[in-house]
Structures are given as C-alpha cells and as structure tokens.
Amino acid sequence: MEYVLPPPEWLVLCGNPSFAGNTNIDLLNHSLTQASLLAICNANMQRLQLWRQQHEYND
C-alpha cells in the first residue's frame, strides 16, 4: 500500500490570531474561543504528525 503523505509545511502547529475588541467581554469571548480552537487545531496537527511519522518510512 502506498501512502500519500501531507507536505511538512501542512504540519506546522496553529498560531493564535491577535485580539480586536473594545470591552472586557470582547476579551473574554476572544480568549475562550481562541483557546478552544487552538487546542483543537494543535490536537489535530499532533495526530497528523504522528500518522506521518508512522508511515513516512514504510513502503
């Protein structure tokens, strides 16, 4: 079986977008949303990195 691996540049962990708001509520909502999305993104990237490592040298 031949695997088509994603390129390494697709395996970079996600960054955290900058804040754009005016109130404490804006800041709280931004913080909660971004923390959740960042955790999900990084978990996905780590699973993809592990999959790639497991299949990278298997032909």
Summary of the structure (lengths in Angstrom):
residues: 59
radius of gyration: 16.6
end to end distance: 7.2
largest distance: 54.8
contacts: 103
relative contact order: 0.20
helix: 61%
strand: 0%
